[in-house]
Amino acid sequence: MTAPAFVRRLAPSFRRRLDHGRAASLRPHLPRRIGARIAIAAILVAVSAVAILATGTLVLGAQSMVNLMTADGHPASEAQAMFDSSVGRITLFAVLIAVAAGTILSAVLAARIARPLREVGAAARRIAGGDYAARVPREGPEEVADLADSFNQMAASLEEQERLRRELIGNAAHELRTPLTNLQGYLEALRDEVIPADRATFESLWEEAQRLVRLSRSLDVLAEGDTNSGPRHLVEVNLPAAIRSAAELAGPAMAQSGIELDLALPESAALRTDPDALAQILANLFQNAARYTPAGGIVRVRLIRRDGRLEVSIENTGPGIPAADLPHVFERFYRVEKSRDTARGGAGIGLAIVRELVEALGGTVGAESRDGLTCFWFRLDAR
Protein backbone atom coordinates (compact mmCIF):
# COMPACT_ATOMS: atom_id res chain seq x y z
CA MET A 1 0.00 0.00 0.00
CA THR A 2 1.40 3.37 -0.97
CA ALA A 3 1.76 6.28 1.48
CA PRO A 4 -1.15 8.70 1.70
CA ALA A 5 -1.12 11.82 -0.43
CA PHE A 6 -0.60 14.03 2.65
CA VAL A 7 2.57 12.14 3.53
CA ARG A 8 3.79 12.21 -0.07
CA ARG A 9 3.41 15.99 -0.02
CA LEU A 10 5.21 16.46 3.32
CA ALA A 11 8.02 13.90 3.09
CA PRO A 12 10.11 15.58 0.34
CA SER A 13 9.93 18.90 2.19
CA PHE A 14 11.15 17.32 5.46
CA ARG A 15 13.94 15.48 3.65
CA ARG A 16 15.11 18.64 1.92
CA ARG A 17 15.12 20.59 5.22
CA LEU A 18 17.07 17.91 7.06
CA ASP A 19 19.55 17.40 4.24
CA HIS A 20 20.16 21.08 3.71
CA GLY A 21 20.43 21.67 7.49
CA ARG A 22 23.43 19.35 7.53
CA ALA A 23 24.98 20.61 4.33
CA ALA A 24 28.42 22.10 4.60
CA SER A 25 27.47 24.95 2.29
CA LEU A 26 25.26 26.44 5.01
CA ARG A 27 27.84 26.28 7.82
CA PRO A 28 29.47 29.64 7.11
CA HIS A 29 26.06 31.31 7.43
CA LEU A 30 25.29 29.93 10.89
CA PRO A 31 24.96 32.64 13.56
CA ARG A 32 27.91 33.13 15.91
CA ARG A 33 25.95 34.10 19.04
CA ILE A 34 25.40 31.33 21.55
CA GLY A 35 21.77 32.30 22.15
CA ALA A 36 20.92 31.99 18.45
CA ARG A 37 22.81 28.72 18.18
CA ILE A 38 20.99 27.24 21.17
CA ALA A 39 17.64 28.37 19.76
CA ILE A 40 18.37 26.92 16.30
CA ALA A 41 19.60 23.64 17.78
CA ALA A 42 16.51 23.33 19.99
CA ILE A 43 14.20 24.15 17.09
CA LEU A 44 15.89 21.59 14.83
CA VAL A 45 15.56 18.94 17.52
CA ALA A 46 11.88 19.79 18.01
CA VAL A 47 11.18 19.83 14.27
CA SER A 48 12.98 16.53 13.77
CA ALA A 49 11.08 14.87 16.61
CA VAL A 50 7.73 16.20 15.41
CA ALA A 51 8.53 15.21 11.82
CA ILE A 52 9.37 11.66 12.82
CA LEU A 53 6.27 11.39 14.99
CA ALA A 54 4.01 12.92 12.33
CA THR A 55 5.45 10.74 9.57
CA GLY A 56 5.00 7.61 11.66
CA THR A 57 1.48 8.57 12.60
CA LEU A 58 0.46 9.42 9.08
CA VAL A 59 2.07 6.39 7.46
CA LEU A 60 1.18 3.76 10.03
CA GLY A 61 -2.15 5.35 10.93
CA ALA A 62 -3.20 5.59 7.31
CA GLN A 63 -2.17 2.01 6.64
CA SER A 64 -4.11 0.73 9.64
CA MET A 65 -7.22 2.73 8.79
CA VAL A 66 -7.19 1.62 5.14
CA ASN A 67 -6.81 -2.03 6.18
CA LEU A 68 -9.70 -1.81 8.65
CA MET A 69 -12.06 -0.05 6.26
CA THR A 70 -11.28 -2.31 3.31
CA ALA A 71 -11.88 -5.29 5.57
CA ASP A 72 -15.27 -3.77 6.34
CA GLY A 73 -16.08 -3.46 2.66
CA HIS A 74 -15.18 0.17 2.00
CA PRO A 75 -13.01 1.17 -0.97
CA ALA A 76 -9.39 2.00 -0.25
CA SER A 77 -9.66 5.40 -1.94
CA GLU A 78 -12.57 6.36 0.32
CA ALA A 79 -10.60 5.29 3.42
CA GLN A 80 -7.59 7.30 2.28
CA ALA A 81 -9.69 10.39 1.67
CA MET A 82 -11.34 10.10 5.11
CA PHE A 83 -7.93 9.78 6.77
CA ASP A 84 -6.48 12.77 4.92
CA SER A 85 -9.47 14.98 5.76
CA SER A 86 -9.54 14.10 9.47
CA VAL A 87 -6.36 12.70 10.99
CA GLY A 88 -4.06 14.33 8.43
CA ARG A 89 -5.36 17.83 9.03
CA ILE A 90 -5.33 17.40 12.80
CA THR A 91 -1.76 16.12 12.62
CA LEU A 92 -0.68 19.07 10.48
CA PHE A 93 -2.30 21.48 12.94
CA ALA A 94 -0.57 19.73 15.85
CA VAL A 95 2.78 19.90 14.04
CA LEU A 96 2.40 23.63 13.48
CA ILE A 97 1.52 24.21 17.13
CA ALA A 98 4.44 22.07 18.31
CA VAL A 99 6.89 23.92 16.08
CA ALA A 100 5.60 27.30 17.24
CA ALA A 101 5.76 26.26 20.90
CA GLY A 102 9.25 24.81 20.44
CA THR A 103 10.41 28.02 18.78
CA ILE A 104 9.09 30.19 21.62
CA LEU A 105 10.51 27.98 24.35
CA SER A 106 13.85 27.78 22.56
CA ALA A 107 14.03 31.55 22.28
CA VAL A 108 13.23 31.95 25.98
CA LEU A 109 15.87 29.37 26.95
CA ALA A 110 18.48 30.93 24.70
CA ALA A 111 17.80 34.40 26.11
CA ARG A 112 18.00 33.06 29.68
CA ILE A 113 21.45 31.61 28.99
CA ALA A 114 22.82 34.33 26.71
CA ARG A 115 21.85 37.37 28.80
CA PRO A 116 24.05 36.51 31.84
CA LEU A 117 26.93 35.65 29.51
CA ARG A 118 26.62 39.02 27.78
CA GLU A 119 26.66 40.71 31.20
CA VAL A 120 29.83 38.81 32.14
CA GLY A 121 31.44 39.90 28.87
CA ALA A 122 30.46 43.54 29.43
CA ALA A 123 31.78 43.46 33.01
CA ALA A 124 35.03 41.89 31.81
CA ARG A 125 35.49 44.75 29.33
CA ARG A 126 34.89 47.25 32.14
CA ILE A 127 37.55 45.60 34.29
CA ALA A 128 39.95 45.58 31.34
CA GLY A 129 39.34 49.32 31.12
CA GLY A 130 40.26 49.82 34.78
CA ASP A 131 36.83 49.70 36.45
CA TYR A 132 37.52 47.05 39.09
CA ALA A 133 34.20 47.65 40.82
CA ALA A 134 32.31 45.90 37.99
CA ARG A 135 30.14 43.00 39.16
CA VAL A 136 27.54 40.75 37.52
CA PRO A 137 24.24 39.54 39.03
CA ARG A 138 23.85 35.89 39.92
CA GLU A 139 21.14 34.64 37.56
CA GLY A 140 20.43 32.04 34.93
CA PRO A 141 21.08 28.28 35.16
CA GLU A 142 23.25 27.00 38.00
CA GLU A 143 26.34 26.67 35.81
CA VAL A 144 26.00 30.26 34.58
CA ALA A 145 25.33 31.48 38.14
CA ASP A 146 28.51 29.70 39.28
CA LEU A 147 30.37 31.49 36.50
CA ALA A 148 29.01 34.80 37.81
CA ASP A 149 30.17 33.93 41.34
CA SER A 150 33.66 33.08 40.10
CA PHE A 151 33.81 36.25 38.05
CA ASN A 152 32.76 38.39 41.01
CA GLN A 153 35.38 36.74 43.22
CA MET A 154 38.02 37.44 40.59
CA ALA A 155 36.87 41.06 40.26
CA ALA A 156 36.97 41.54 44.05
CA SER A 157 40.48 40.10 44.18
CA LEU A 158 41.64 42.39 41.36
CA GLU A 159 40.07 45.38 43.09
CA GLU A 160 41.87 44.53 46.34
CA GLN A 161 45.16 44.04 44.51
CA GLU A 162 44.74 47.43 42.83
CA ARG A 163 44.08 49.03 46.21
CA LEU A 164 47.19 47.43 47.69
CA ARG A 165 49.24 48.48 44.66
CA ARG A 166 48.19 52.10 45.03
CA GLU A 167 48.87 52.04 48.76
CA LEU A 168 52.25 50.40 48.19
CA ILE A 169 53.30 53.09 45.71
CA GLY A 170 52.08 55.90 47.95
CA ASN A 171 53.66 54.48 51.10
CA ALA A 172 56.94 53.67 49.37
CA ALA A 173 57.11 57.23 48.04
CA HIS A 174 56.46 58.56 51.55
CA GLU A 175 59.12 56.32 53.08
CA LEU A 176 61.67 57.43 50.50
CA ARG A 177 60.71 61.09 50.76
CA THR A 178 61.45 61.45 54.50
CA PRO A 179 65.13 60.34 54.54
CA LEU A 180 65.80 62.00 51.17
CA THR A 181 64.41 65.28 52.47
CA ASN A 182 66.57 64.99 55.59
CA LEU A 183 69.65 64.23 53.49
CA GLN A 184 68.91 67.14 51.20
CA GLY A 185 68.53 69.50 54.18
CA TYR A 186 71.77 68.36 55.79
CA LEU A 187 73.72 68.64 52.52
CA GLU A 188 72.36 72.10 51.77
CA ALA A 189 73.23 73.22 55.28
CA LEU A 190 76.74 71.80 54.92
CA ARG A 191 77.13 73.48 51.53
CA ASP A 192 76.04 76.85 52.93
CA GLU A 193 78.15 76.30 56.08
CA VAL A 194 75.08 76.69 58.26
CA ILE A 195 76.05 73.63 60.33
CA PRO A 196 79.57 72.39 61.05
CA ALA A 197 80.93 69.33 59.25
CA ASP A 198 81.54 67.45 62.49
CA ARG A 199 81.13 63.81 63.52
CA ALA A 200 77.56 64.28 64.77
CA THR A 201 76.48 65.66 61.42
CA PHE A 202 78.03 62.81 59.49
CA GLU A 203 76.43 60.28 61.89
CA SER A 204 73.04 61.82 61.14
CA LEU A 205 73.72 61.56 57.42
CA TRP A 206 74.83 57.95 57.91
CA GLU A 207 71.60 57.08 59.78
CA GLU A 208 69.44 58.51 57.00
CA ALA A 209 71.45 56.62 54.38
CA GLN A 210 71.05 53.43 56.41
CA ARG A 211 67.30 53.96 56.47
CA LEU A 212 67.29 54.06 52.69
CA VAL A 213 69.44 50.92 52.52
CA ARG A 214 67.13 49.03 54.91
CA LEU A 215 64.07 50.12 52.96
CA SER A 216 65.66 49.05 49.67
CA ARG A 217 66.59 45.63 51.05
CA SER A 218 63.12 45.11 52.50
CA LEU A 219 61.49 45.99 49.21
CA ASP A 220 63.82 43.56 47.43
CA VAL A 221 62.82 40.73 49.79
CA LEU A 222 59.14 41.59 49.44
CA ALA A 223 59.34 41.69 45.64
CA GLU A 224 61.20 38.39 45.60
CA GLY A 225 58.47 36.83 47.72
CA ASP A 226 55.82 38.11 45.28
CA THR A 227 57.49 36.94 42.08
CA ASN A 228 59.37 33.80 43.09
CA SER A 229 56.88 31.06 42.26
CA GLY A 230 59.48 28.37 41.67
CA PRO A 231 60.29 25.54 44.09
CA ARG A 232 62.29 26.48 47.17
CA HIS A 233 65.39 24.66 48.33
CA LEU A 234 64.05 22.64 51.27
CA VAL A 235 66.38 20.91 53.69
CA GLU A 236 65.96 19.37 57.12
CA VAL A 237 66.39 22.05 59.80
CA ASN A 238 66.56 21.77 63.57
CA LEU A 239 64.15 24.57 64.46
CA PRO A 240 65.34 25.18 68.06
CA ALA A 241 68.92 25.58 66.82
CA ALA A 242 67.77 28.07 64.16
CA ILE A 243 65.89 30.07 66.81
CA ARG A 244 68.93 30.13 69.11
CA SER A 245 71.10 31.39 66.23
CA ALA A 246 68.66 34.21 65.50
CA ALA A 247 68.49 35.03 69.23
CA GLU A 248 72.30 35.25 69.41
CA LEU A 249 72.28 37.83 66.62
CA ALA A 250 69.51 39.87 68.24
CA GLY A 251 70.75 39.43 71.81
CA PRO A 252 73.40 42.20 71.94
CA ALA A 253 70.99 44.89 70.73
CA MET A 254 68.38 43.77 73.28
CA ALA A 255 70.94 43.68 76.08
CA GLN A 256 72.07 47.18 75.19
CA SER A 257 68.45 48.34 75.56
CA GLY A 258 68.03 46.51 78.86
CA ILE A 259 65.65 43.90 77.41
CA GLU A 260 65.64 40.40 78.89
CA LEU A 261 65.49 37.54 76.39
CA ASP A 262 63.83 34.34 77.68
CA LEU A 263 64.03 31.19 75.51
CA ALA A 264 61.96 28.09 76.24
CA LEU A 265 62.89 25.61 73.52
CA PRO A 266 63.15 21.82 73.25
CA GLU A 267 66.48 20.27 72.32
CA SER A 268 65.35 19.32 68.85
CA ALA A 269 62.37 19.64 66.53
CA ALA A 270 63.01 18.88 62.88
CA LEU A 271 61.19 20.21 59.83
CA ARG A 272 61.90 20.55 56.13
CA THR A 273 62.05 24.19 55.14
CA ASP A 274 64.06 26.87 53.38
CA PRO A 275 66.77 27.86 55.90
CA ASP A 276 67.30 31.31 54.36
CA ALA A 277 63.60 32.14 54.50
CA LEU A 278 63.38 30.83 58.07
CA ALA A 279 66.34 32.99 59.13
CA GLN A 280 64.68 36.05 57.56
CA ILE A 281 61.40 35.32 59.37
CA LEU A 282 63.09 34.96 62.76
CA ALA A 283 65.32 38.02 62.25
CA ASN A 284 62.34 40.22 61.39
CA LEU A 285 60.30 39.01 64.36
CA PHE A 286 63.20 39.49 66.80
CA GLN A 287 63.86 42.95 65.36
CA ASN A 288 60.19 43.87 65.70
CA ALA A 289 60.11 42.67 69.32
CA ALA A 290 63.29 44.58 70.19
CA ARG A 291 61.97 47.76 68.58
CA TYR A 292 58.74 47.88 70.57
CA THR A 293 59.82 46.45 73.92
CA PRO A 294 60.60 49.23 76.43
CA ALA A 295 63.80 49.25 78.50
CA GLY A 296 63.59 46.66 81.25
CA GLY A 297 61.00 44.63 79.32
CA ILE A 298 61.03 40.94 78.44
CA VAL A 299 60.95 39.05 75.14
CA ARG A 300 59.83 35.43 75.52
CA VAL A 301 60.30 32.86 72.78
CA ARG A 302 58.40 29.56 72.84
CA LEU A 303 58.29 26.52 70.56
CA ILE A 304 55.44 24.02 70.89
CA ARG A 305 53.67 21.39 68.79
CA ARG A 306 50.09 22.22 67.89
CA ASP A 307 47.87 20.06 65.66
CA GLY A 308 50.85 18.34 64.04
CA ARG A 309 52.62 21.64 63.37
CA LEU A 310 55.50 23.47 65.02
CA GLU A 311 54.45 26.83 66.44
CA VAL A 312 57.00 29.52 67.23
CA SER A 313 55.75 32.45 69.34
CA ILE A 314 57.69 35.61 70.20
CA GLU A 315 56.01 37.59 72.98
CA ASN A 316 57.11 40.96 74.31
CA THR A 317 55.97 43.34 77.00
CA GLY A 318 55.03 46.85 76.06
CA PRO A 319 52.12 49.13 75.18
CA GLY A 320 50.44 46.49 73.02
CA ILE A 321 48.50 46.80 69.77
CA PRO A 322 44.90 48.09 69.66
CA ALA A 323 42.34 45.47 68.63
CA ALA A 324 41.34 47.53 65.57
CA ASP A 325 44.93 47.44 64.28
CA LEU A 326 45.64 43.73 64.81
CA PRO A 327 44.09 42.53 61.50
CA HIS A 328 46.31 44.97 59.58
CA VAL A 329 49.74 44.57 61.19
CA PHE A 330 50.95 42.24 58.40
CA GLU A 331 49.97 44.67 55.63
CA ARG A 332 52.72 46.47 53.78
CA PHE A 333 53.72 49.82 55.29
CA TYR A 334 51.01 49.58 57.93
CA ARG A 335 51.91 51.29 61.18
CA VAL A 336 50.12 51.23 64.52
CA GLU A 337 51.87 54.45 65.57
CA LYS A 338 53.38 56.18 62.58
CA SER A 339 55.38 58.72 64.53
CA ARG A 340 56.88 56.08 66.81
CA ASP A 341 57.80 53.85 63.87
CA THR A 342 59.47 56.69 62.04
CA ALA A 343 61.47 57.65 65.08
CA ARG A 344 62.69 54.11 65.53
CA GLY A 345 63.56 53.62 61.88
CA GLY A 346 60.82 51.12 60.97
CA ALA A 347 59.68 50.99 57.37
CA GLY A 348 56.46 49.13 58.11
CA ILE A 349 57.19 46.14 55.87
CA GLY A 350 59.12 43.76 58.14
CA LEU A 351 55.97 41.93 59.21
CA ALA A 352 54.68 41.92 55.63
CA ILE A 353 57.87 40.08 54.66
CA VAL A 354 57.26 37.60 57.49
CA ARG A 355 53.78 36.82 56.18
CA GLU A 356 54.98 36.48 52.58
CA LEU A 357 57.72 34.03 53.55
CA VAL A 358 55.65 31.98 56.00
CA GLU A 359 52.83 31.54 53.51
CA ALA A 360 55.33 30.67 50.76
CA LEU A 361 56.55 27.84 53.05
CA GLY A 362 52.97 26.58 53.48
CA GLY A 363 52.55 27.95 57.00
CA THR A 364 50.29 30.39 58.81
CA VAL A 365 51.07 33.51 60.81
CA GLY A 366 49.18 35.60 63.34
CA ALA A 367 49.34 38.19 66.09
CA GLU A 368 47.68 38.67 69.49
CA SER A 369 47.85 41.54 71.97
CA ARG A 370 46.26 42.01 75.39
CA ASP A 371 47.11 43.06 78.93
CA GLY A 372 50.39 44.70 77.93
CA LEU A 373 51.65 41.62 76.06
CA THR A 374 52.05 41.31 72.29
CA CYS A 375 52.66 37.94 70.66
CA PHE A 376 53.56 37.17 67.06
CA TRP A 377 53.50 33.52 66.03
CA PHE A 378 53.91 31.33 62.97
CA ARG A 379 53.28 27.64 62.32
CA LEU A 380 55.05 25.31 59.93
CA ASP A 381 54.53 21.62 59.19
CA ALA A 382 56.73 19.33 61.26
CA ARG A 383 58.78 16.66 59.51
Buried (B, 14 or more C-beta within 10 A) or exposed (E): EEBBBBBEEBBEEBEEBBEEEEEEEEEEEEEEEEBBBBBBEBBBEBBBEBBEBBBEBBBEBBBEBBEEBBEEEEEEEEBBBBBBEEBBEEBBEBBEEBBEEBBEBBBEBBBBBBBBBBBBEEBBEBBEEEEBEBBBEBEBEEEBBEBBEEBBEEBEEEBEEBEEEEBBEEBBEEBBEBBEEBBEEBEEBBEEEEBEEEEEBEEBBEEBEEBBEBBEEBBEBBEBBEEEEEEBEEEEBBBBBBBBEBBEEBBEEBEEBEBEBEBEBEEEBBBEBBBEBBBBBBBBBBBBBBBBBEEEBBBBBBBBEEEEBBBBBBBBBBBBBEEEBBEEBBBBBBBBBEEEBBEEBBBBBBBBBBBBBBBBBEBEBBBBBEEEBBBBBBBBEBE
